[in-house]
Amino acid sequence: MTDDDKMAFKHLFSDIKPLVQDKIPPRRAVKTKRQFGADKQSRSAAEVEFSDMYEAHFGDEEPLFWYQGDKANHSKIKQLRKGEFPPDVEADLHGLTQQQAKQVLIELLYDAKQHNELCVAIMHGHGQGILKQKIPHYLVQHPDIIGFCQAPKQYGGSACILVLMDIAEEWFRR
């Protein structure tokens, strides 16, 4: 391309202005992954304990879906299920024992509450299904959770659970 061609091209499009995006708000940036389970100080700060004896009932035929019982929470969990809330923080429980996973889960949820993080992703994997089965029973027991569901494919599908935290309304910017 010669200089004359470049000038002619530039002249043809001299009155063109870039479009201004004013309708769709930009998505929140996903926060960096943090390590859980190694910091003994956060273990002592997290004062929630999960019972291994408690078992909630979840349907075997349907994807995982649970929320605390009002209509506003139901609609938020439906949005979560559709992938409208990207995870702010995630924990990967692959390779952990049930007791280690329980401790990491306690620390993750405590940390998410402290940082006002709305959505938490818990990667449990497929494996033998032990963590996939136990984690929902633990989550039901936590006081700071609005609800949770099986993650949509873009966030891990059936190998991941998305949790919606109960945070102050001023932090709920959606």
C-alpha positions as protocol buffer text, in pm:
chain_id: "A"
residue {
  index: 1
  type: MET
  ca { x: 0 y: 0 z: 0 }
}
residue {
  index: 2
  type: THR
  ca { x: 146 y: 335 z: -99 }
}
residue {
  index: 3
  type: ASP
  ca { x: 136 y: 657 z: 97 }
}
residue {
  index: 4
  type: ASP
  ca { x: -123 y: 799 z: -145 }
}
residue {
  index: 5
  type: ASP
  ca { x: -348 y: 496 z: -83 }
}
residue {
  index: 6
  type: LYS
  ca { x: -315 y: 540 z: 292 }
}
residue {
  index: 7
  type: MET
  ca { x: -402 y: 910 z: 269 }
}
residue {
  index: 8
  type: ALA
  ca { x: -702 y: 838 z: 44 }
}
residue {
  index: 9
  type: PHE
  ca { x: -825 y: 572 z: 287 }
}
residue {
  index: 10
  type: LYS
  ca { x: -776 y: 805 z: 584 }
}
residue {
  index: 11
  type: HIS
  ca { x: -965 y: 1082 z: 400 }
}
residue {
  index: 12
  type: LEU
  ca { x: -1258 y: 850 z: 320 }
}
residue {
  index: 13
  type: PHE
  ca { x: -1307 y: 766 z: 687 }
}
residue {
  index: 14
  type: SER
  ca { x: -1212 y: 1099 z: 846 }
}
residue {
  index: 15
  type: ASP
  ca { x: -1565 y: 1169 z: 971 }
}
residue {
  index: 16
  type: ILE
  ca { x: -1608 y: 830 z: 1140 }
}
residue {
  index: 17
  type: LYS
  ca { x: -1621 y: 832 z: 1520 }
}
residue {
  index: 18
  type: PRO
  ca { x: -1596 y: 531 z: 1750 }
}
residue {
  index: 19
  type: LEU
  ca { x: -1922 y: 407 z: 1900 }
}
residue {
  index: 20
  type: VAL
  ca { x: -1979 y: 489 z: 2263 }
}
residue {
  index: 21
  type: GLN
  ca { x: -2108 y: 197 z: 2469 }
}
residue {
  index: 22
  type: ASP
  ca { x: -2370 y: 340 z: 2702 }
}
residue {
  index: 23
  type: LYS
  ca { x: -2619 y: 56 z: 2747 }
}
residue {
  index: 24
  type: ILE
  ca { x: -2436 y: -243 z: 2893 }
}
residue {
  index: 25
  type: PRO
  ca { x: -2236 y: -195 z: 3212 }
}
residue {
  index: 26
  type: PRO
  ca { x: -1893 y: -357 z: 3210 }
}
residue {
  index: 27
  type: ARG
  ca { x: -1859 y: -686 z: 3399 }
}
residue {
  index: 28
  type: ARG
  ca { x: -1683 y: -684 z: 3731 }
}
residue {
  index: 29
  type: ALA
  ca { x: -1327 y: -798 z: 3716 }
}
residue {
  index: 30
  type: VAL
  ca { x: -1279 y: -1144 z: 3867 }
}
residue {
  index: 31
  type: LYS
  ca { x: -1056 y: -1124 z: 4167 }
}
residue {
  index: 32
  type: THR
  ca { x: -741 y: -1327 z: 4185 }
}
residue {
  index: 33
  type: LYS
  ca { x: -743 y: -1680 z: 4318 }
}
residue {
  index: 34
  type: ARG
  ca { x: -634 y: -1711 z: 4677 }
}
residue {
  index: 35
  type: GLN
  ca { x: -496 y: -2010 z: 4859 }
}
residue {
  index: 36
  type: PHE
  ca { x: -697 y: -2152 z: 5146 }
}
residue {
  index: 37
  type: GLY
  ca { x: -606 y: -2414 z: 5401 }
}
residue {
  index: 38
  type: ALA
  ca { x: -248 y: -2304 z: 5471 }
}
residue {
  index: 39
  type: ASP
  ca { x: -301 y: -2002 z: 5696 }
}
residue {
  index: 40
  type: LYS
  ca { x: -349 y: -2107 z: 6059 }
}
residue {
  index: 41
  type: GLN
  ca { x: -458 y: -1756 z: 6160 }
}
residue {
  index: 42
  type: SER
  ca { x: -760 y: -1763 z: 5930 }
}
residue {
  index: 43
  type: ARG
  ca { x: -854 y: -2106 z: 6069 }
}
residue {
  index: 44
  type: SER
  ca { x: -893 y: -1963 z: 6416 }
}
residue {
  index: 45
  type: ALA
  ca { x: -1084 y: -1660 z: 6283 }
}
residue {
  index: 46
  type: ALA
  ca { x: -1346 y: -1871 z: 6107 }
}
residue {
  index: 47
  type: GLU
  ca { x: -1584 y: -1974 z: 6383 }
}
residue {
  index: 48
  type: VAL
  ca { x: -1827 y: -2190 z: 6184 }
}
residue {
  index: 49
  type: GLU
  ca { x: -1821 y: -2565 z: 6215 }
}
residue {
  index: 50
  type: PHE
  ca { x: -1998 y: -2810 z: 5986 }
}
residue {
  index: 51
  type: SER
  ca { x: -2160 y: -3125 z: 6115 }
}
residue {
  index: 52
  type: ASP
  ca { x: -2091 y: -3446 z: 5925 }
}
residue {
  index: 53
  type: MET
  ca { x: -2414 y: -3591 z: 6068 }
}
residue {
  index: 54
  type: TYR
  ca { x: -2650 y: -3333 z: 5914 }
}
residue {
  index: 55
  type: GLU
  ca { x: -2787 y: -3430 z: 5575 }
}
residue {
  index: 56
  type: ALA
  ca { x: -3021 y: -3212 z: 5373 }
}
residue {
  index: 57
  type: HIS
  ca { x: -3234 y: -3360 z: 5096 }
}
residue {
  index: 58
  type: PHE
  ca { x: -3149 y: -3276 z: 4736 }
}
residue {
  index: 59
  type: GLY
  ca { x: -3321 y: -3433 z: 4435 }
}
residue {
  index: 60
  type: ASP
  ca { x: -3115 y: -3693 z: 4252 }
}
residue {
  index: 61
  type: GLU
  ca { x: -3276 y: -3625 z: 3915 }
}
residue {
  index: 62
  type: GLU
  ca { x: -3221 y: -3248 z: 3900 }
}
residue {
  index: 63
  type: PRO
  ca { x: -2911 y: -3027 z: 3902 }
}
residue {
  index: 64
  type: LEU
  ca { x: -2821 y: -2897 z: 4247 }
}
residue {
  index: 65
  type: PHE
  ca { x: -3028 y: -2592 z: 4351 }
}
residue {
  index: 66
  type: TRP
  ca { x: -3092 y: -2460 z: 4706 }
}
residue {
  index: 67
  type: TYR
  ca { x: -3182 y: -2122 z: 4855 }
}
residue {
  index: 68
  type: GLN
  ca { x: -3314 y: -1972 z: 5176 }
}
residue {
  index: 69
  type: GLY
  ca { x: -3688 y: -1951 z: 5137 }
}
residue {
  index: 70
  type: ASP
  ca { x: -3808 y: -1615 z: 5004 }
}
residue {
  index: 71
  type: LYS
  ca { x: -3893 y: -1509 z: 4649 }
}
residue {
  index: 72
  type: ALA
  ca { x: -3615 y: -1248 z: 4625 }
}
residue {
  index: 73
  type: ASN
  ca { x: -3356 y: -1516 z: 4703 }
}
residue {
  index: 74
  type: HIS
  ca { x: -3515 y: -1755 z: 4454 }
}
residue {
  index: 75
  type: SER
  ca { x: -3477 y: -1504 z: 4171 }
}
residue {
  index: 76
  type: LYS
  ca { x: -3113 y: -1435 z: 4267 }
}
residue {
  index: 77
  type: ILE
  ca { x: -3031 y: -1806 z: 4261 }
}
residue {
  index: 78
  type: LYS
  ca { x: -3199 y: -1838 z: 3921 }
}
residue {
  index: 79
  type: GLN
  ca { x: -2968 y: -1560 z: 3799 }
}
residue {
  index: 80
  type: LEU
  ca { x: -2673 y: -1744 z: 3956 }
}
residue {
  index: 81
  type: ARG
  ca { x: -2775 y: -2064 z: 3778 }
}
residue {
  index: 82
  type: LYS
  ca { x: -2777 y: -1879 z: 3444 }
}
residue {
  index: 83
  type: GLY
  ca { x: -2423 y: -1755 z: 3504 }
}
residue {
  index: 84
  type: GLU
  ca { x: -2515 y: -1390 z: 3559 }
}
residue {
  index: 85
  type: PHE
  ca { x: -2295 y: -1368 z: 3869 }
}
residue {
  index: 86
  type: PRO
  ca { x: -1932 y: -1441 z: 3786 }
}
residue {
  index: 87
  type: PRO
  ca { x: -1733 y: -1588 z: 4076 }
}
residue {
  index: 88
  type: ASP
  ca { x: -1532 y: -1336 z: 4278 }
}
residue {
  index: 89
  type: VAL
  ca { x: -1319 y: -1605 z: 4437 }
}
residue {
  index: 90
  type: GLU
  ca { x: -1281 y: -1978 z: 4391 }
}
residue {
  index: 91
  type: ALA
  ca { x: -1138 y: -2273 z: 4578 }
}
residue {
  index: 92
  type: ASP
  ca { x: -1014 y: -2589 z: 4412 }
}
residue {
  index: 93
  type: LEU
  ca { x: -1070 y: -2890 z: 4637 }
}
residue {
  index: 94
  type: HIS
  ca { x: -923 y: -3150 z: 4400 }
}
residue {
  index: 95
  type: GLY
  ca { x: -708 y: -3401 z: 4584 }
}
residue {
  index: 96
  type: LEU
  ca { x: -818 y: -3299 z: 4934 }
}
residue {
  index: 97
  type: THR
  ca { x: -962 y: -3532 z: 5195 }
}
residue {
  index: 98
  type: GLN
  ca { x: -1309 y: -3464 z: 5328 }
}
residue {
  index: 99
  type: GLN
  ca { x: -1171 y: -3306 z: 5647 }
}
residue {
  index: 100
  type: GLN
  ca { x: -923 y: -3088 z: 5455 }
}
residue {
  index: 101
  type: ALA
  ca { x: -1198 y: -2979 z: 5215 }
}
residue {
  index: 102
  type: LYS
  ca { x: -1425 y: -2891 z: 5507 }
}
residue {
  index: 103
  type: GLN
  ca { x: -1154 y: -2670 z: 5659 }
}
residue {
  index: 104
  type: VAL
  ca { x: -1081 y: -2498 z: 5326 }
}
residue {
  index: 105
  type: LEU
  ca { x: -1454 y: -2441 z: 5279 }
}
residue {
  index: 106
  type: ILE
  ca { x: -1483 y: -2276 z: 5623 }
}
residue {
  index: 107
  type: GLU
  ca { x: -1190 y: -2047 z: 5545 }
}
residue {
  index: 108
  type: LEU
  ca { x: -1317 y: -1967 z: 5194 }
}
residue {
  index: 109
  type: LEU
  ca { x: -1662 y: -1863 z: 5315 }
}
residue {
  index: 110
  type: TYR
  ca { x: -1520 y: -1661 z: 5605 }
}
residue {
  index: 111
  type: ASP
  ca { x: -1280 y: -1483 z: 5370 }
}
residue {
  index: 112
  type: ALA
  ca { x: -1554 y: -1415 z: 5113 }
}
residue {
  index: 113
  type: LYS
  ca { x: -1775 y: -1262 z: 5382 }
}
residue {
  index: 114
  type: GLN
  ca { x: -1486 y: -1045 z: 5509 }
}
residue {
  index: 115
  type: HIS
  ca { x: -1416 y: -914 z: 5157 }
}
residue {
  index: 116
  type: ASN
  ca { x: -1787 y: -867 z: 5066 }
}
residue {
  index: 117
  type: GLU
  ca { x: -1761 y: -1110 z: 4777 }
}
residue {
  index: 118
  type: LEU
  ca { x: -2097 y: -1199 z: 4632 }
}
residue {
  index: 119
  type: CYS
  ca { x: -2025 y: -1517 z: 4439 }
}
residue {
  index: 120
  type: VAL
  ca { x: -1796 y: -1804 z: 4537 }
}
residue {
  index: 121
  type: ALA
  ca { x: -1701 y: -2099 z: 4316 }
}
residue {
  index: 122
  type: ILE
  ca { x: -1616 y: -2432 z: 4479 }
}
residue {
  index: 123
  type: MET
  ca { x: -1444 y: -2674 z: 4243 }
}
residue {
  index: 124
  type: HIS
  ca { x: -1491 y: -3026 z: 4380 }
}
residue {
  index: 125
  type: GLY
  ca { x: -1431 y: -3220 z: 4060 }
}
residue {
  index: 126
  type: HIS
  ca { x: -1592 y: -3549 z: 3963 }
}
residue {
  index: 127
  type: GLY
  ca { x: -1369 y: -3818 z: 4115 }
}
residue {
  index: 128
  type: GLN
  ca { x: -1549 y: -4063 z: 4341 }
}
residue {
  index: 129
  type: GLY
  ca { x: -1819 y: -3806 z: 4421 }
}
residue {
  index: 130
  type: ILE
  ca { x: -1751 y: -3786 z: 4794 }
}
residue {
  index: 131
  type: LEU
  ca { x: -1691 y: -3408 z: 4800 }
}
residue {
  index: 132
  type: LYS
  ca { x: -1966 y: -3347 z: 4545 }
}
residue {
  index: 133
  type: GLN
  ca { x: -2207 y: -3522 z: 4782 }
}
residue {
  index: 134
  type: LYS
  ca { x: -2087 y: -3370 z: 5113 }
}
residue {
  index: 135
  type: ILE
  ca { x: -2027 y: -3004 z: 5022 }
}
residue {
  index: 136
  type: PRO
  ca { x: -2397 y: -2913 z: 4972 }
}
residue {
  index: 137
  type: HIS
  ca { x: -2476 y: -3055 z: 5319 }
}
residue {
  index: 138
  type: TYR
  ca { x: -2208 y: -2826 z: 5466 }
}
residue {
  index: 139
  type: LEU
  ca { x: -2325 y: -2520 z: 5271 }
}
residue {
  index: 140
  type: VAL
  ca { x: -2684 y: -2553 z: 5397 }
}
residue {
  index: 141
  type: GLN
  ca { x: -2549 y: -2515 z: 5751 }
}
residue {
  index: 142
  type: HIS
  ca { x: -2365 y: -2187 z: 5688 }
}
residue {
  index: 143
  type: PRO
  ca { x: -2546 y: -1872 z: 5811 }
}
residue {
  index: 144
  type: ASP
  ca { x: -2400 y: -1632 z: 5550 }
}
residue {
  index: 145
  type: ILE
  ca { x: -2522 y: -1812 z: 5238 }
}
residue {
  index: 146
  type: ILE
  ca { x: -2831 y: -1708 z: 5042 }
}
residue {
  index: 147
  type: GLY
  ca { x: -2818 y: -2019 z: 4827 }
}
residue {
  index: 148
  type: PHE
  ca { x: -2615 y: -2227 z: 4583 }
}
residue {
  index: 149
  type: CYS
  ca { x: -2647 y: -2424 z: 4264 }
}
residue {
  index: 150
  type: GLN
  ca { x: -2455 y: -2639 z: 4022 }
}
residue {
  index: 151
  type: ALA
  ca { x: -2238 y: -2409 z: 3813 }
}
residue {
  index: 152
  type: PRO
  ca { x: -2319 y: -2345 z: 3447 }
}
residue {
  index: 153
  type: LYS
  ca { x: -2073 y: -2493 z: 3199 }
}
residue {
  index: 154
  type: GLN
  ca { x: -1861 y: -2178 z: 3166 }
}
residue {
  index: 155
  type: TYR
  ca { x: -1779 y: -2196 z: 3539 }
}
residue {
  index: 156
  type: GLY
  ca { x: -1721 y: -2571 z: 3575 }
}
residue {
  index: 157
  type: GLY
  ca { x: -2056 y: -2742 z: 3522 }
}
residue {
  index: 158
  type: SER
  ca { x: -2127 y: -3045 z: 3739 }
}
residue {
  index: 159
  type: ALA
  ca { x: -1774 y: -3034 z: 3887 }
}
residue {
  index: 160
  type: CYS
  ca { x: -1839 y: -2697 z: 4054 }
}
residue {
  index: 161
  type: ILE
  ca { x: -2086 y: -2532 z: 4291 }
}
residue {
  index: 162
  type: LEU
  ca { x: -2159 y: -2159 z: 4280 }
}
residue {
  index: 163
  type: VAL
  ca { x: -2250 y: -2003 z: 4613 }
}
residue {
  index: 164
  type: LEU
  ca { x: -2427 y: -1670 z: 4658 }
}
residue {
  index: 165
  type: MET
  ca { x: -2317 y: -1497 z: 4978 }
}
residue {
  index: 166
  type: ASP
  ca { x: -2543 y: -1285 z: 5196 }
}
residue {
  index: 167
  type: ILE
  ca { x: -2366 y: -950 z: 5185 }
}
residue {
  index: 168
  type: ALA
  ca { x: -2484 y: -597 z: 5263 }
}
residue {
  index: 169
  type: GLU
  ca { x: -2703 y: -443 z: 4994 }
}
residue {
  index: 170
  type: GLU
  ca { x: -2462 y: -156 z: 4927 }
}
residue {
  index: 171
  type: TRP
  ca { x: -2208 y: -415 z: 4807 }
}
residue {
  index: 172
  type: PHE
  ca { x: -2464 y: -587 z: 4586 }
}
residue {
  index: 173
  type: ARG
  ca { x: -2394 y: -391 z: 4265 }
}
residue {
  index: 174
  type: ARG
  ca { x: -2567 y: -577 z: 3986 }
}
